[in-house]
C-alpha cells in the first residue's frame, strides 16, 4: 500500500517539476530577430535619464505620476531622431537568450513624450541584472543590451557597477549644477 502511494507522489513531483523547468529551457519569446511594434503610441521625443533608485522606496522611475526623486537631471538628455531609431531597434527586436540575475535595481530610464509633453511610454533598465520594465508592456523578453549600453554611454549618462556608483554620480552631478 505504501509503495503505490509513493509511486503516485513521485510521478506527481516529476510531472510538476517538468513544468517549472519548461520556462528555464524555453526559447526566447518572440523568436530572435522578431520586431515588435512598441510603444504602440505616438510620441514626439525621447529623453534618457539616470537616477539613484535608493532615494525612495520604489525603484520605479515614475511614482504617483511624478519623476523619481533620485533623478540626476530632471531635464534628461534628448535623443536625436537617429538615436531614437537605434533605441527602438535595441528594444523592439527580439534577441537570443541572455544571462540575468534577480536584482532589478534600475538606474536608467528612457521616457517617450507625446506632442503635448505627456508621457507616452517608459522604459526602465537595470544593467546589473539585464532586467527591464516597459510601460506599456509588449517588448520582447530579451533585448539588445549591448546596443542599449552603447547608446546610454554615448548620451553621457553614468554607467558603472553597484548602487554606490550611481548614488555618488547623482550627488556629484547635483553638487556641480
Chimera marker file (.cmm) of the C-alpha trace (Angstrom):
<marker_set name="trace">
<marker id="1" x="0.000" y="0.000" z="0.000" r="1" g="1" b="0" radius="0.5"/>
<marker id="2" x="2.834" y="2.386" z="0.782" r="1" g="1" b="0" radius="0.5"/>
<marker id="3" x="4.659" y="1.653" z="-2.499" r="1" g="1" b="0" radius="0.5"/>
<marker id="4" x="1.733" y="2.674" z="-4.809" r="1" g="1" b="0" radius="0.5"/>
<marker id="5" x="1.262" y="5.958" z="-2.869" r="1" g="1" b="0" radius="0.5"/>
<marker id="6" x="4.985" y="6.620" z="-3.106" r="1" g="1" b="0" radius="0.5"/>
<marker id="7" x="4.957" y="5.996" z="-6.863" r="1" g="1" b="0" radius="0.5"/>
<marker id="8" x="1.966" y="8.312" z="-7.343" r="1" g="1" b="0" radius="0.5"/>
<marker id="9" x="3.674" y="11.073" z="-5.327" r="1" g="1" b="0" radius="0.5"/>
<marker id="10" x="6.964" y="10.596" z="-7.183" r="1" g="1" b="0" radius="0.5"/>
<marker id="11" x="5.190" y="10.790" z="-10.545" r="1" g="1" b="0" radius="0.5"/>
<marker id="12" x="3.299" y="13.914" z="-9.500" r="1" g="1" b="0" radius="0.5"/>
<marker id="13" x="6.511" y="15.610" z="-8.362" r="1" g="1" b="0" radius="0.5"/>
<marker id="14" x="8.301" y="14.661" z="-11.564" r="1" g="1" b="0" radius="0.5"/>
<marker id="15" x="5.489" y="15.999" z="-13.745" r="1" g="1" b="0" radius="0.5"/>
<marker id="16" x="5.207" y="19.250" z="-11.795" r="1" g="1" b="0" radius="0.5"/>
<marker id="17" x="8.961" y="19.775" z="-11.888" r="1" g="1" b="0" radius="0.5"/>
<marker id="18" x="8.916" y="19.411" z="-15.687" r="1" g="1" b="0" radius="0.5"/>
<marker id="19" x="6.509" y="22.339" z="-15.861" r="1" g="1" b="0" radius="0.5"/>
<marker id="20" x="8.815" y="24.514" z="-13.762" r="1" g="1" b="0" radius="0.5"/>
<marker id="21" x="11.826" y="23.668" z="-15.940" r="1" g="1" b="0" radius="0.5"/>
<marker id="22" x="9.902" y="24.473" z="-19.111" r="1" g="1" b="0" radius="0.5"/>
<marker id="23" x="10.347" y="28.226" z="-18.574" r="1" g="1" b="0" radius="0.5"/>
<marker id="24" x="14.063" y="27.812" z="-17.876" r="1" g="1" b="0" radius="0.5"/>
<marker id="25" x="14.669" y="25.954" z="-21.120" r="1" g="1" b="0" radius="0.5"/>
<marker id="26" x="12.029" y="27.674" z="-23.251" r="1" g="1" b="0" radius="0.5"/>
<marker id="27" x="13.276" y="29.608" z="-26.274" r="1" g="1" b="0" radius="0.5"/>
<marker id="28" x="13.135" y="33.427" z="-26.207" r="1" g="1" b="0" radius="0.5"/>
<marker id="29" x="9.745" y="34.946" z="-26.877" r="1" g="1" b="0" radius="0.5"/>
<marker id="30" x="9.224" y="36.051" z="-29.572" r="1" g="1" b="0" radius="0.5"/>
<marker id="31" x="11.814" y="34.241" z="-31.683" r="1" g="1" b="0" radius="0.5"/>
<marker id="32" x="15.144" y="36.106" z="-32.077" r="1" g="1" b="0" radius="0.5"/>
<marker id="33" x="15.022" y="38.637" z="-34.900" r="1" g="1" b="0" radius="0.5"/>
<marker id="34" x="11.306" y="39.311" z="-34.488" r="1" g="1" b="0" radius="0.5"/>
<marker id="35" x="10.437" y="43.006" z="-34.398" r="1" g="1" b="0" radius="0.5"/>
<marker id="36" x="7.519" y="44.076" z="-32.209" r="1" g="1" b="0" radius="0.5"/>
<marker id="37" x="5.567" y="47.303" z="-32.560" r="1" g="1" b="0" radius="0.5"/>
<marker id="38" x="6.413" y="49.276" z="-29.442" r="1" g="1" b="0" radius="0.5"/>
<marker id="39" x="5.428" y="51.533" z="-27.811" r="1" g="1" b="0" radius="0.5"/>
<marker id="40" x="2.302" y="51.379" z="-29.940" r="1" g="1" b="0" radius="0.5"/>
<marker id="41" x="1.563" y="55.046" z="-29.214" r="1" g="1" b="0" radius="0.5"/>
<marker id="42" x="2.677" y="58.173" z="-30.992" r="1" g="1" b="0" radius="0.5"/>
<marker id="43" x="5.499" y="60.188" z="-29.462" r="1" g="1" b="0" radius="0.5"/>
<marker id="44" x="7.389" y="63.334" z="-30.361" r="1" g="1" b="0" radius="0.5"/>
<marker id="45" x="10.611" y="62.972" z="-28.393" r="1" g="1" b="0" radius="0.5"/>
<marker id="46" x="12.572" y="60.628" z="-26.158" r="1" g="1" b="0" radius="0.5"/>
<marker id="47" x="14.700" y="61.626" z="-23.182" r="1" g="1" b="0" radius="0.5"/>
<marker id="48" x="17.167" y="59.462" z="-21.273" r="1" g="1" b="0" radius="0.5"/>
<marker id="49" x="17.672" y="59.696" z="-17.518" r="1" g="1" b="0" radius="0.5"/>
<marker id="50" x="19.947" y="58.329" z="-14.840" r="1" g="1" b="0" radius="0.5"/>
<marker id="51" x="18.667" y="58.006" z="-11.297" r="1" g="1" b="0" radius="0.5"/>
<marker id="52" x="19.567" y="56.681" z="-7.886" r="1" g="1" b="0" radius="0.5"/>
<marker id="53" x="16.622" y="54.428" z="-7.175" r="1" g="1" b="0" radius="0.5"/>
<marker id="54" x="17.680" y="54.129" z="-3.489" r="1" g="1" b="0" radius="0.5"/>
<marker id="55" x="16.492" y="57.689" z="-2.742" r="1" g="1" b="0" radius="0.5"/>
<marker id="56" x="12.911" y="56.390" z="-2.480" r="1" g="1" b="0" radius="0.5"/>
<marker id="57" x="11.271" y="53.111" z="-1.501" r="1" g="1" b="0" radius="0.5"/>
<marker id="58" x="10.133" y="52.401" z="-5.057" r="1" g="1" b="0" radius="0.5"/>
<marker id="59" x="12.582" y="51.683" z="-7.884" r="1" g="1" b="0" radius="0.5"/>
<marker id="60" x="10.022" y="52.874" z="-10.472" r="1" g="1" b="0" radius="0.5"/>
<marker id="61" x="11.011" y="55.939" z="-12.470" r="1" g="1" b="0" radius="0.5"/>
<marker id="62" x="7.542" y="57.459" z="-12.102" r="1" g="1" b="0" radius="0.5"/>
<marker id="63" x="5.886" y="57.355" z="-8.687" r="1" g="1" b="0" radius="0.5"/>
<marker id="64" x="2.295" y="58.564" z="-8.414" r="1" g="1" b="0" radius="0.5"/>
<marker id="65" x="2.674" y="60.484" z="-11.680" r="1" g="1" b="0" radius="0.5"/>
<marker id="66" x="5.901" y="62.281" z="-10.722" r="1" g="1" b="0" radius="0.5"/>
<marker id="67" x="9.514" y="61.637" z="-11.581" r="1" g="1" b="0" radius="0.5"/>
<marker id="68" x="11.617" y="59.701" z="-9.041" r="1" g="1" b="0" radius="0.5"/>
<marker id="69" x="13.359" y="61.990" z="-6.508" r="1" g="1" b="0" radius="0.5"/>
<marker id="70" x="16.679" y="60.315" z="-7.269" r="1" g="1" b="0" radius="0.5"/>
<marker id="71" x="16.834" y="61.651" z="-10.847" r="1" g="1" b="0" radius="0.5"/>
<marker id="72" x="20.199" y="63.143" z="-11.666" r="1" g="1" b="0" radius="0.5"/>
<marker id="73" x="18.920" y="65.747" z="-14.134" r="1" g="1" b="0" radius="0.5"/>
<marker id="74" x="15.132" y="66.207" z="-14.433" r="1" g="1" b="0" radius="0.5"/>
<marker id="75" x="15.580" y="67.582" z="-17.981" r="1" g="1" b="0" radius="0.5"/>
<marker id="76" x="17.246" y="64.355" z="-19.098" r="1" g="1" b="0" radius="0.5"/>
<marker id="77" x="19.160" y="64.014" z="-22.348" r="1" g="1" b="0" radius="0.5"/>
<marker id="78" x="17.120" y="64.450" z="-25.524" r="1" g="1" b="0" radius="0.5"/>
<marker id="79" x="17.766" y="61.819" z="-28.159" r="1" g="1" b="0" radius="0.5"/>
<marker id="80" x="18.213" y="62.744" z="-31.800" r="1" g="1" b="0" radius="0.5"/>
<marker id="81" x="15.946" y="61.044" z="-34.364" r="1" g="1" b="0" radius="0.5"/>
<marker id="82" x="18.815" y="58.676" z="-35.288" r="1" g="1" b="0" radius="0.5"/>
<marker id="83" x="19.412" y="57.806" z="-31.615" r="1" g="1" b="0" radius="0.5"/>
<marker id="84" x="15.686" y="57.224" z="-31.152" r="1" g="1" b="0" radius="0.5"/>
<marker id="85" x="15.709" y="54.758" z="-34.062" r="1" g="1" b="0" radius="0.5"/>
<marker id="86" x="18.704" y="52.947" z="-32.553" r="1" g="1" b="0" radius="0.5"/>
<marker id="87" x="16.900" y="52.807" z="-29.202" r="1" g="1" b="0" radius="0.5"/>
<marker id="88" x="13.739" y="51.384" z="-30.766" r="1" g="1" b="0" radius="0.5"/>
<marker id="89" x="15.755" y="48.766" z="-32.657" r="1" g="1" b="0" radius="0.5"/>
<marker id="90" x="17.598" y="47.780" z="-29.456" r="1" g="1" b="0" radius="0.5"/>
<marker id="91" x="14.304" y="47.436" z="-27.578" r="1" g="1" b="0" radius="0.5"/>
<marker id="92" x="11.899" y="46.071" z="-30.177" r="1" g="1" b="0" radius="0.5"/>
<marker id="93" x="13.935" y="43.383" z="-31.957" r="1" g="1" b="0" radius="0.5"/>
<marker id="94" x="13.998" y="40.119" z="-30.009" r="1" g="1" b="0" radius="0.5"/>
<marker id="95" x="17.445" y="38.756" z="-29.159" r="1" g="1" b="0" radius="0.5"/>
<marker id="96" x="18.822" y="35.355" z="-28.165" r="1" g="1" b="0" radius="0.5"/>
<marker id="97" x="18.501" y="34.295" z="-24.533" r="1" g="1" b="0" radius="0.5"/>
<marker id="98" x="20.896" y="36.145" z="-22.205" r="1" g="1" b="0" radius="0.5"/>
<marker id="99" x="22.057" y="35.813" z="-18.627" r="1" g="1" b="0" radius="0.5"/>
<marker id="100" x="20.089" y="37.556" z="-15.915" r="1" g="1" b="0" radius="0.5"/>
<marker id="101" x="20.327" y="37.828" z="-12.162" r="1" g="1" b="0" radius="0.5"/>
<marker id="102" x="17.458" y="38.534" z="-9.749" r="1" g="1" b="0" radius="0.5"/>
<marker id="103" x="18.487" y="42.007" z="-8.501" r="1" g="1" b="0" radius="0.5"/>
<marker id="104" x="16.456" y="44.546" z="-10.574" r="1" g="1" b="0" radius="0.5"/>
<marker id="105" x="17.911" y="47.815" z="-9.328" r="1" g="1" b="0" radius="0.5"/>
<marker id="106" x="17.217" y="50.208" z="-12.219" r="1" g="1" b="0" radius="0.5"/>
<marker id="107" x="19.336" y="53.301" z="-12.701" r="1" g="1" b="0" radius="0.5"/>
<marker id="108" x="18.353" y="54.326" z="-16.234" r="1" g="1" b="0" radius="0.5"/>
<marker id="109" x="15.095" y="55.275" z="-17.892" r="1" g="1" b="0" radius="0.5"/>
<marker id="110" x="14.055" y="56.300" z="-21.371" r="1" g="1" b="0" radius="0.5"/>
<marker id="111" x="10.842" y="58.327" z="-21.452" r="1" g="1" b="0" radius="0.5"/>
<marker id="112" x="8.794" y="58.803" z="-24.618" r="1" g="1" b="0" radius="0.5"/>
<marker id="113" x="6.796" y="62.065" z="-24.656" r="1" g="1" b="0" radius="0.5"/>
<marker id="114" x="3.850" y="62.879" z="-26.920" r="1" g="1" b="0" radius="0.5"/>
<marker id="115" x="3.349" y="66.197" z="-28.738" r="1" g="1" b="0" radius="0.5"/>
<marker id="116" x="1.700" y="67.761" z="-25.679" r="1" g="1" b="0" radius="0.5"/>
<marker id="117" x="4.604" y="66.769" z="-23.398" r="1" g="1" b="0" radius="0.5"/>
<marker id="118" x="2.739" y="63.939" z="-21.692" r="1" g="1" b="0" radius="0.5"/>
<marker id="119" x="4.395" y="60.588" z="-21.068" r="1" g="1" b="0" radius="0.5"/>
<marker id="120" x="3.509" y="58.087" z="-23.796" r="1" g="1" b="0" radius="0.5"/>
<marker id="121" x="5.857" y="55.274" z="-22.715" r="1" g="1" b="0" radius="0.5"/>
<marker id="122" x="8.628" y="54.493" z="-20.245" r="1" g="1" b="0" radius="0.5"/>
<marker id="123" x="11.480" y="52.016" z="-20.365" r="1" g="1" b="0" radius="0.5"/>
<marker id="124" x="13.448" y="51.398" z="-17.123" r="1" g="1" b="0" radius="0.5"/>
<marker id="125" x="16.663" y="49.344" z="-17.159" r="1" g="1" b="0" radius="0.5"/>
<marker id="126" x="18.914" y="47.598" z="-14.661" r="1" g="1" b="0" radius="0.5"/>
<marker id="127" x="22.183" y="46.889" z="-16.450" r="1" g="1" b="0" radius="0.5"/>
<marker id="128" x="23.370" y="44.952" z="-13.392" r="1" g="1" b="0" radius="0.5"/>
<marker id="129" x="20.896" y="42.108" z="-13.906" r="1" g="1" b="0" radius="0.5"/>
<marker id="130" x="19.784" y="42.757" z="-17.504" r="1" g="1" b="0" radius="0.5"/>
<marker id="131" x="16.153" y="43.179" z="-16.490" r="1" g="1" b="0" radius="0.5"/>
<marker id="132" x="13.783" y="45.937" z="-17.507" r="1" g="1" b="0" radius="0.5"/>
<marker id="133" x="10.268" y="47.231" z="-17.057" r="1" g="1" b="0" radius="0.5"/>
<marker id="134" x="8.422" y="48.742" z="-20.015" r="1" g="1" b="0" radius="0.5"/>
<marker id="135" x="5.172" y="50.684" z="-19.867" r="1" g="1" b="0" radius="0.5"/>
<marker id="136" x="3.193" y="49.827" z="-21.870" r="1" g="1" b="0" radius="0.5"/>
<marker id="137" x="4.253" y="46.198" z="-21.990" r="1" g="1" b="0" radius="0.5"/>
<marker id="138" x="4.831" y="44.263" z="-25.173" r="1" g="1" b="0" radius="0.5"/>
<marker id="139" x="8.607" y="44.309" z="-25.605" r="1" g="1" b="0" radius="0.5"/>
<marker id="140" x="10.478" y="41.098" z="-26.375" r="1" g="1" b="0" radius="0.5"/>
<marker id="141" x="11.716" y="39.054" z="-23.445" r="1" g="1" b="0" radius="0.5"/>
<marker id="142" x="15.349" y="39.693" z="-24.473" r="1" g="1" b="0" radius="0.5"/>
<marker id="143" x="16.524" y="42.986" z="-25.961" r="1" g="1" b="0" radius="0.5"/>
<marker id="144" x="19.860" y="44.203" z="-27.362" r="1" g="1" b="0" radius="0.5"/>
<marker id="145" x="21.532" y="45.153" z="-24.071" r="1" g="1" b="0" radius="0.5"/>
<marker id="146" x="24.886" y="45.864" z="-25.739" r="1" g="1" b="0" radius="0.5"/>
<marker id="147" x="23.350" y="48.409" z="-28.133" r="1" g="1" b="0" radius="0.5"/>
<marker id="148" x="21.409" y="49.961" z="-25.250" r="1" g="1" b="0" radius="0.5"/>
<marker id="149" x="24.591" y="50.199" z="-23.140" r="1" g="1" b="0" radius="0.5"/>
<marker id="150" x="26.474" y="51.883" z="-26.030" r="1" g="1" b="0" radius="0.5"/>
<marker id="151" x="23.657" y="54.379" z="-26.594" r="1" g="1" b="0" radius="0.5"/>
<marker id="152" x="23.404" y="55.177" z="-22.879" r="1" g="1" b="0" radius="0.5"/>
<marker id="153" x="27.180" y="55.743" z="-22.783" r="1" g="1" b="0" radius="0.5"/>
<marker id="154" x="27.032" y="57.892" z="-25.940" r="1" g="1" b="0" radius="0.5"/>
<marker id="155" x="24.404" y="60.069" z="-24.252" r="1" g="1" b="0" radius="0.5"/>
<marker id="156" x="26.846" y="60.745" z="-21.417" r="1" g="1" b="0" radius="0.5"/>
<marker id="157" x="24.833" y="59.053" z="-18.698" r="1" g="1" b="0" radius="0.5"/>
<marker id="158" x="26.823" y="57.387" z="-15.921" r="1" g="1" b="0" radius="0.5"/>
<marker id="159" x="27.368" y="53.639" z="-16.323" r="1" g="1" b="0" radius="0.5"/>
<marker id="160" x="29.014" y="51.606" z="-13.598" r="1" g="1" b="0" radius="0.5"/>
<marker id="161" x="28.551" y="48.855" z="-11.078" r="1" g="1" b="0" radius="0.5"/>
<marker id="162" x="26.761" y="48.896" z="-7.774" r="1" g="1" b="0" radius="0.5"/>
<marker id="163" x="24.319" y="51.264" z="-6.140" r="1" g="1" b="0" radius="0.5"/>
<marker id="164" x="27.085" y="53.365" z="-4.571" r="1" g="1" b="0" radius="0.5"/>
<marker id="165" x="28.399" y="54.252" z="-8.033" r="1" g="1" b="0" radius="0.5"/>
<marker id="166" x="25.030" y="55.756" z="-9.014" r="1" g="1" b="0" radius="0.5"/>
<marker id="167" x="24.440" y="57.425" z="-5.655" r="1" g="1" b="0" radius="0.5"/>
<marker id="168" x="27.863" y="59.101" z="-5.944" r="1" g="1" b="0" radius="0.5"/>
<marker id="169" x="27.276" y="60.039" z="-9.606" r="1" g="1" b="0" radius="0.5"/>
<marker id="170" x="23.932" y="61.697" z="-8.854" r="1" g="1" b="0" radius="0.5"/>
<marker id="171" x="25.382" y="63.540" z="-5.832" r="1" g="1" b="0" radius="0.5"/>
<marker id="172" x="28.388" y="64.793" z="-7.836" r="1" g="1" b="0" radius="0.5"/>
<marker id="173" x="26.136" y="65.974" z="-10.660" r="1" g="1" b="0" radius="0.5"/>
<marker id="174" x="23.779" y="67.814" z="-8.329" r="1" g="1" b="0" radius="0.5"/>
<marker id="175" x="26.686" y="69.455" z="-6.493" r="1" g="1" b="0" radius="0.5"/>
<marker id="176" x="28.132" y="70.768" z="-9.764" r="1" g="1" b="0" radius="0.5"/>
<marker id="177" x="24.847" y="72.173" z="-11.108" r="1" g="1" b="0" radius="0.5"/>
<link id1="1" id2="2" r="1" g="1" b="0" radius="0.2"/>
<link id1="2" id2="3" r="1" g="1" b="0" radius="0.2"/>
<link id1="3" id2="4" r="1" g="1" b="0" radius="0.2"/>
<link id1="4" id2="5" r="1" g="1" b="0" radius="0.2"/>
<link id1="5" id2="6" r="1" g="1" b="0" radius="0.2"/>
<link id1="6" id2="7" r="1" g="1" b="0" radius="0.2"/>
<link id1="7" id2="8" r="1" g="1" b="0" radius="0.2"/>
<link id1="8" id2="9" r="1" g="1" b="0" radius="0.2"/>
<link id1="9" id2="10" r="1" g="1" b="0" radius="0.2"/>
<link id1="10" id2="11" r="1" g="1" b="0" radius="0.2"/>
<link id1="11" id2="12" r="1" g="1" b="0" radius="0.2"/>
<link id1="12" id2="13" r="1" g="1" b="0" radius="0.2"/>
<link id1="13" id2="14" r="1" g="1" b="0" radius="0.2"/>
<link id1="14" id2="15" r="1" g="1" b="0" radius="0.2"/>
<link id1="15" id2="16" r="1" g="1" b="0" radius="0.2"/>
<link id1="16" id2="17" r="1" g="1" b="0" radius="0.2"/>
<link id1="17" id2="18" r="1" g="1" b="0" radius="0.2"/>
<link id1="18" id2="19" r="1" g="1" b="0" radius="0.2"/>
<link id1="19" id2="20" r="1" g="1" b="0" radius="0.2"/>
<link id1="20" id2="21" r="1" g="1" b="0" radius="0.2"/>
<link id1="21" id2="22" r="1" g="1" b="0" radius="0.2"/>
<link id1="22" id2="23" r="1" g="1" b="0" radius="0.2"/>
<link id1="23" id2="24" r="1" g="1" b="0" radius="0.2"/>
<link id1="24" id2="25" r="1" g="1" b="0" radius="0.2"/>
<link id1="25" id2="26" r="1" g="1" b="0" radius="0.2"/>
<link id1="26" id2="27" r="1" g="1" b="0" radius="0.2"/>
<link id1="27" id2="28" r="1" g="1" b="0" radius="0.2"/>
<link id1="28" id2="29" r="1" g="1" b="0" radius="0.2"/>
<link id1="29" id2="30" r="1" g="1" b="0" radius="0.2"/>
<link id1="30" id2="31" r="1" g="1" b="0" radius="0.2"/>
<link id1="31" id2="32" r="1" g="1" b="0" radius="0.2"/>
<link id1="32" id2="33" r="1" g="1" b="0" radius="0.2"/>
<link id1="33" id2="34" r="1" g="1" b="0" radius="0.2"/>
<link id1="34" id2="35" r="1" g="1" b="0" radius="0.2"/>
<link id1="35" id2="36" r="1" g="1" b="0" radius="0.2"/>
<link id1="36" id2="37" r="1" g="1" b="0" radius="0.2"/>
<link id1="37" id2="38" r="1" g="1" b="0" radius="0.2"/>
<link id1="38" id2="39" r="1" g="1" b="0" radius="0.2"/>
<link id1="39" id2="40" r="1" g="1" b="0" radius="0.2"/>
<link id1="40" id2="41" r="1" g="1" b="0" radius="0.2"/>
<link id1="41" id2="42" r="1" g="1" b="0" radius="0.2"/>
<link id1="42" id2="43" r="1" g="1" b="0" radius="0.2"/>
<link id1="43" id2="44" r="1" g="1" b="0" radius="0.2"/>
<link id1="44" id2="45" r="1" g="1" b="0" radius="0.2"/>
<link id1="45" id2="46" r="1" g="1" b="0" radius="0.2"/>
<link id1="46" id2="47" r="1" g="1" b="0" radius="0.2"/>
<link id1="47" id2="48" r="1" g="1" b="0" radius="0.2"/>
<link id1="48" id2="49" r="1" g="1" b="0" radius="0.2"/>
<link id1="49" id2="50" r="1" g="1" b="0" radius="0.2"/>
<link id1="50" id2="51" r="1" g="1" b="0" radius="0.2"/>
<link id1="51" id2="52" r="1" g="1" b="0" radius="0.2"/>
<link id1="52" id2="53" r="1" g="1" b="0" radius="0.2"/>
<link id1="53" id2="54" r="1" g="1" b="0" radius="0.2"/>
<link id1="54" id2="55" r="1" g="1" b="0" radius="0.2"/>
<link id1="55" id2="56" r="1" g="1" b="0" radius="0.2"/>
<link id1="56" id2="57" r="1" g="1" b="0" radius="0.2"/>
<link id1="57" id2="58" r="1" g="1" b="0" radius="0.2"/>
<link id1="58" id2="59" r="1" g="1" b="0" radius="0.2"/>
<link id1="59" id2="60" r="1" g="1" b="0" radius="0.2"/>
<link id1="60" id2="61" r="1" g="1" b="0" radius="0.2"/>
<link id1="61" id2="62" r="1" g="1" b="0" radius="0.2"/>
<link id1="62" id2="63" r="1" g="1" b="0" radius="0.2"/>
<link id1="63" id2="64" r="1" g="1" b="0" radius="0.2"/>
<link id1="64" id2="65" r="1" g="1" b="0" radius="0.2"/>
<link id1="65" id2="66" r="1" g="1" b="0" radius="0.2"/>
<link id1="66" id2="67" r="1" g="1" b="0" radius="0.2"/>
<link id1="67" id2="68" r="1" g="1" b="0" radius="0.2"/>
<link id1="68" id2="69" r="1" g="1" b="0" radius="0.2"/>
<link id1="69" id2="70" r="1" g="1" b="0" radius="0.2"/>
<link id1="70" id2="71" r="1" g="1" b="0" radius="0.2"/>
<link id1="71" id2="72" r="1" g="1" b="0" radius="0.2"/>
<link id1="72" id2="73" r="1" g="1" b="0" radius="0.2"/>
<link id1="73" id2="74" r="1" g="1" b="0" radius="0.2"/>
<link id1="74" id2="75" r="1" g="1" b="0" radius="0.2"/>
<link id1="75" id2="76" r="1" g="1" b="0" radius="0.2"/>
<link id1="76" id2="77" r="1" g="1" b="0" radius="0.2"/>
<link id1="77" id2="78" r="1" g="1" b="0" radius="0.2"/>
<link id1="78" id2="79" r="1" g="1" b="0" radius="0.2"/>
<link id1="79" id2="80" r="1" g="1" b="0" radius="0.2"/>
<link id1="80" id2="81" r="1" g="1" b="0" radius="0.2"/>
<link id1="81" id2="82" r="1" g="1" b="0" radius="0.2"/>
<link id1="82" id2="83" r="1" g="1" b="0" radius="0.2"/>
<link id1="83" id2="84" r="1" g="1" b="0" radius="0.2"/>
<link id1="84" id2="85" r="1" g="1" b="0" radius="0.2"/>
<link id1="85" id2="86" r="1" g="1" b="0" radius="0.2"/>
<link id1="86" id2="87" r="1" g="1" b="0" radius="0.2"/>
<link id1="87" id2="88" r="1" g="1" b="0" radius="0.2"/>
<link id1="88" id2="89" r="1" g="1" b="0" radius="0.2"/>
<link id1="89" id2="90" r="1" g="1" b="0" radius="0.2"/>
<link id1="90" id2="91" r="1" g="1" b="0" radius="0.2"/>
<link id1="91" id2="92" r="1" g="1" b="0" radius="0.2"/>
<link id1="92" id2="93" r="1" g="1" b="0" radius="0.2"/>
<link id1="93" id2="94" r="1" g="1" b="0" radius="0.2"/>
<link id1="94" id2="95" r="1" g="1" b="0" radius="0.2"/>
<link id1="95" id2="96" r="1" g="1" b="0" radius="0.2"/>
<link id1="96" id2="97" r="1" g="1" b="0" radius="0.2"/>
<link id1="97" id2="98" r="1" g="1" b="0" radius="0.2"/>
<link id1="98" id2="99" r="1" g="1" b="0" radius="0.2"/>
<link id1="99" id2="100" r="1" g="1" b="0" radius="0.2"/>
<link id1="100" id2="101" r="1" g="1" b="0" radius="0.2"/>
<link id1="101" id2="102" r="1" g="1" b="0" radius="0.2"/>
<link id1="102" id2="103" r="1" g="1" b="0" radius="0.2"/>
<link id1="103" id2="104" r="1" g="1" b="0" radius="0.2"/>
<link id1="104" id2="105" r="1" g="1" b="0" radius="0.2"/>
<link id1="105" id2="106" r="1" g="1" b="0" radius="0.2"/>
<link id1="106" id2="107" r="1" g="1" b="0" radius="0.2"/>
<link id1="107" id2="108" r="1" g="1" b="0" radius="0.2"/>
<link id1="108" id2="109" r="1" g="1" b="0" radius="0.2"/>
<link id1="109" id2="110" r="1" g="1" b="0" radius="0.2"/>
<link id1="110" id2="111" r="1" g="1" b="0" radius="0.2"/>
<link id1="111" id2="112" r="1" g="1" b="0" radius="0.2"/>
<link id1="112" id2="113" r="1" g="1" b="0" radius="0.2"/>
<link id1="113" id2="114" r="1" g="1" b="0" radius="0.2"/>
<link id1="114" id2="115" r="1" g="1" b="0" radius="0.2"/>
<link id1="115" id2="116" r="1" g="1" b="0" radius="0.2"/>
<link id1="116" id2="117" r="1" g="1" b="0" radius="0.2"/>
<link id1="117" id2="118" r="1" g="1" b="0" radius="0.2"/>
<link id1="118" id2="119" r="1" g="1" b="0" radius="0.2"/>
<link id1="119" id2="120" r="1" g="1" b="0" radius="0.2"/>
<link id1="120" id2="121" r="1" g="1" b="0" radius="0.2"/>
<link id1="121" id2="122" r="1" g="1" b="0" radius="0.2"/>
<link id1="122" id2="123" r="1" g="1" b="0" radius="0.2"/>
<link id1="123" id2="124" r="1" g="1" b="0" radius="0.2"/>
<link id1="124" id2="125" r="1" g="1" b="0" radius="0.2"/>
<link id1="125" id2="126" r="1" g="1" b="0" radius="0.2"/>
<link id1="126" id2="127" r="1" g="1" b="0" radius="0.2"/>
<link id1="127" id2="128" r="1" g="1" b="0" radius="0.2"/>
<link id1="128" id2="129" r="1" g="1" b="0" radius="0.2"/>
<link id1="129" id2="130" r="1" g="1" b="0" radius="0.2"/>
<link id1="130" id2="131" r="1" g="1" b="0" radius="0.2"/>
<link id1="131" id2="132" r="1" g="1" b="0" radius="0.2"/>
<link id1="132" id2="133" r="1" g="1" b="0" radius="0.2"/>
<link id1="133" id2="134" r="1" g="1" b="0" radius="0.2"/>
<link id1="134" id2="135" r="1" g="1" b="0" radius="0.2"/>
<link id1="135" id2="136" r="1" g="1" b="0" radius="0.2"/>
<link id1="136" id2="137" r="1" g="1" b="0" radius="0.2"/>
<link id1="137" id2="138" r="1" g="1" b="0" radius="0.2"/>
<link id1="138" id2="139" r="1" g="1" b="0" radius="0.2"/>
<link id1="139" id2="140" r="1" g="1" b="0" radius="0.2"/>
<link id1="140" id2="141" r="1" g="1" b="0" radius="0.2"/>
<link id1="141" id2="142" r="1" g="1" b="0" radius="0.2"/>
<link id1="142" id2="143" r="1" g="1" b="0" radius="0.2"/>
<link id1="143" id2="144" r="1" g="1" b="0" radius="0.2"/>
<link id1="144" id2="145" r="1" g="1" b="0" radius="0.2"/>
<link id1="145" id2="146" r="1" g="1" b="0" radius="0.2"/>
<link id1="146" id2="147" r="1" g="1" b="0" radius="0.2"/>
<link id1="147" id2="148" r="1" g="1" b="0" radius="0.2"/>
<link id1="148" id2="149" r="1" g="1" b="0" radius="0.2"/>
<link id1="149" id2="150" r="1" g="1" b="0" radius="0.2"/>
<link id1="150" id2="151" r="1" g="1" b="0" radius="0.2"/>
<link id1="151" id2="152" r="1" g="1" b="0" radius="0.2"/>
<link id1="152" id2="153" r="1" g="1" b="0" radius="0.2"/>
<link id1="153" id2="154" r="1" g="1" b="0" radius="0.2"/>
<link id1="154" id2="155" r="1" g="1" b="0" radius="0.2"/>
<link id1="155" id2="156" r="1" g="1" b="0" radius="0.2"/>
<link id1="156" id2="157" r="1" g="1" b="0" radius="0.2"/>
<link id1="157" id2="158" r="1" g="1" b="0" radius="0.2"/>
<link id1="158" id2="159" r="1" g="1" b="0" radius="0.2"/>
<link id1="159" id2="160" r="1" g="1" b="0" radius="0.2"/>
<link id1="160" id2="161" r="1" g="1" b="0" radius="0.2"/>
<link id1="161" id2="162" r="1" g="1" b="0" radius="0.2"/>
<link id1="162" id2="163" r="1" g="1" b="0" radius="0.2"/>
<link id1="163" id2="164" r="1" g="1" b="0" radius="0.2"/>
<link id1="164" id2="165" r="1" g="1" b="0" radius="0.2"/>
<link id1="165" id2="166" r="1" g="1" b="0" radius="0.2"/>
<link id1="166" id2="167" r="1" g="1" b="0" radius="0.2"/>
<link id1="167" id2="168" r="1" g="1" b="0" radius="0.2"/>
<link id1="168" id2="169" r="1" g="1" b="0" radius="0.2"/>
<link id1="169" id2="170" r="1" g="1" b="0" radius="0.2"/>
<link id1="170" id2="171" r="1" g="1" b="0" radius="0.2"/>
<link id1="171" id2="172" r="1" g="1" b="0" radius="0.2"/>
<link id1="172" id2="173" r="1" g="1" b="0" radius="0.2"/>
<link id1="173" id2="174" r="1" g="1" b="0" radius="0.2"/>
<link id1="174" id2="175" r="1" g="1" b="0" radius="0.2"/>
<link id1="175" id2="176" r="1" g="1" b="0" radius="0.2"/>
<link id1="176" id2="177" r="1" g="1" b="0" radius="0.2"/>
</marker_set>
